[in-house]
Amino acid sequence: MVFFSESSQMLIPSTIPIQSLDHPLLASKNIELAIMRLDLVHPGVSGNKFFKLKYNLEQARKVGKDTLLTFGGAYSNHIFATAEAAKAEGFQSIGIIRGERTDPLNPTLFHAESLGMKLHFVDRKTYRIKTESNFINQLKDLFGDFYLIPEGGTNELAIKGTREIIGENESQFSHFAVSIGTGGTFAGLAASISSTQKLIGFSSLKGEFIHLEIEKLLSNHQIFSEGNYQVNSEYHFGGYGKYTQELVEFIREFYENFGIALDPIYTGKMAFGIWDLIKKDVFEPQSKILMIHTGGLQGNIGFAERTGIKLPGS
Ligand SMILES: *Cc1c(COP(=O)(O)O)cnc(C)c1O
């Protein structure tokens, strides 16, 4: 399958690698656990962001826009991926970044800017009103016309993309696990699972609001899952971007056991959650669980800089 355009050299492998994990805990519980390596789909546009951007870039081209504009925090995987995709596909890009410009820039923003993304910093108060039309109009006055991609990249076309992550090839699995930020990836998976399958989304944010948020997202996009889905809000580790020593140790052990790097914002929390639920016998014997590795490893470099903690992949 061709990624963004016929002329593009960016090819998506026709099958995304799924790796089976081997561990005494899994054997003792009679559980099969595997991981789908979306982190390998593209070196820059990693993980779920690849699927979320795919049809948006196609649409931007179709409507004749040559500039992409989007929003994000200072370490955002979405900003990084949008800068990469824009560069590869010949779009200009603008990133509206929450907070003040630092000198030097952190590794995420440094990379985005070096790819040609124009960075525009706004204070937290302004950032909160970023979806209001007068703010968008101000941005149009500043930058001219653009194709707008929302924060985190979730919109109708993004979900069209994330619906393609799993399908017929994954019919042998009984359970899927994915991390939730805005829920766009979860929504696409919920739309794809069959009546005998179950999806568990692990919220990376603190709070029970996420349950309602996901219901709203699914209903706004007219997604009626055939399968069984569930949002777990127990493994946020203090909130978005927060972490504990236990999480850090889990990510290191996971790498030692399986040679797979995880990030502490999303995939580390999801994998911790699944591992913990397996330990607690939440899954019936003979369950076949597929974790979705949504990428995000670029953030480990910034995480090391921010916290002094070096994780695999940084
Ligand atoms: C953005 C991101 C998520 C969250 O995806 P949503 O579709 O916003 O829920 C999960 N994992 C990683 C690694 C991400 O970069």
The ligand as a Gaussian input file, in Angstrom:
#p B3LYP/6-31G(d) Opt

LIG

0 1
 C       -0.815000      10.223000      20.212000
 C       -0.481000       8.907000      20.845000
 C       -1.452000       8.114000      21.475000
 C       -2.869000       8.562000      21.648000
 O       -3.604000       8.422000      20.495000
 P       -5.091000       8.983000      20.423000
 O       -5.567000       8.600000      19.095000
 O       -4.983000      10.481000      20.604000
 O       -5.844000       8.392000      21.560000
 C       -1.072000       6.873000      21.960000
 N        0.207000       6.449000      21.885000
 C        1.166000       7.194000      21.328000
 C        2.542000       6.682000      21.326000
 C        0.859000       8.451000      20.794000
 O        1.834000       9.202000      20.246000

